[in-house]
Amino acid sequence: MHQNLEANSRPDWKSLIAEQEGSGLSQKEFCKQRGLVLSQFVYHRCSFKNKNIQTVKPALRPVKVIGNESSVDIRVSLPNGFQCSFPCSIDMSQVKRLIEV
């Protein structure tokens, strides 16, 4: 019986994470207002994000560059926050190898 009480009193981390992301508050401020332990919030947030990233099959999509190729960069932003840019003249197989790493 005691285990059921503990299970019912556990925070619904998935809902809390979604609520924080839509609130405009920092994680620290959100946790402070809700009486949550920041390190636990960050742990569960990372756990859910890693599960979501693993279930999505990565894919490169073809793009067409229009304009002056000498002044255009290819910019890549990944869901984990990683960003990089390459000169348009770079061989696409090199870009693919770098991103797959």
N, C-alpha and C positions, 0 to 999 in steps of 0.2 A: 504494500500500500504506500509506503514511504517513497518508493521509486516513482510511482505514478504522480505523486505531488510534485516531485522534482522535475519530472518530464513536462508537466503542465506549466511550471513556473519558468521554464527556459525561454529566453527571448526568441522570437521568430526572426532570425538574423536576415533571412532573405528579404522579408518585408521591411525591416529596419534599414537595410542597405538601400533598397529602392526609395524609401522615404527620404533618406539623407541625400541621395543623389538629386532628387527633385526639390529639395528644400532650399538650395542655395547656400546652406551653411557648410562650414568646414567640418571635417570629420570630428575634430577636437571639440568644436562648439556644439555640434549635434549630440555627441556623447555626454558632454557636460549637462546639457539641458534635459537629457533623458535619464541621467544617472547611470550611464553605461561605462564600462571600462574600455578606454580607447584601444588598448593593445588587443583586447578580445574582438572589438569591432573590426580592427584592421586585419586580424587573423582570419576571421570569417569572410570578410570582403575579398581578401586575396584567394581564399579557398574557392569561393563561388566563381570569381573571375577566371581562375585557372581551369576550373571544370568547363566553363563556357568556351574558353579558348581551345581546349583539347577536343571539344565536340565539333567545332567548326573546321571543315576541311579547307586548308589554305589553297588559294588559286590565284594565278596571275592572269590578268585579263588584257587582251590586246588594246592598245591605244594608238591613236593617230595624232601626230604632232603637226600642227598647222602654224606656219609663221617662219620667222627667221631662226633657223636651227642653231645658229651660233650664239644666240642670246637666250635660248630657252633651256631651263633646267627641268629635269624630271624629279619631282618631289614625291616621296613615299612616306605615308603615315600609317603605322600599324596600330592595331587595337590596344597593344600594351603600352603605347605612348612613344615608342621608338620612331624617330623621324630622321630622314636623310635625303640628300639631293645629289643628283648625278648630272654631269653635262649630257646634253642630248646626243652627243656624238659617241657615247659609250656603247659598247656592244651589249645587246640585251641579255645575252647568255651570262655575261659578267654580273649584271644587275640581279638576275635570277639566282645565281650562285650566292651572292652576298645576302640576299633576303632569306634564302633557305637556311642559312647558317643561323 
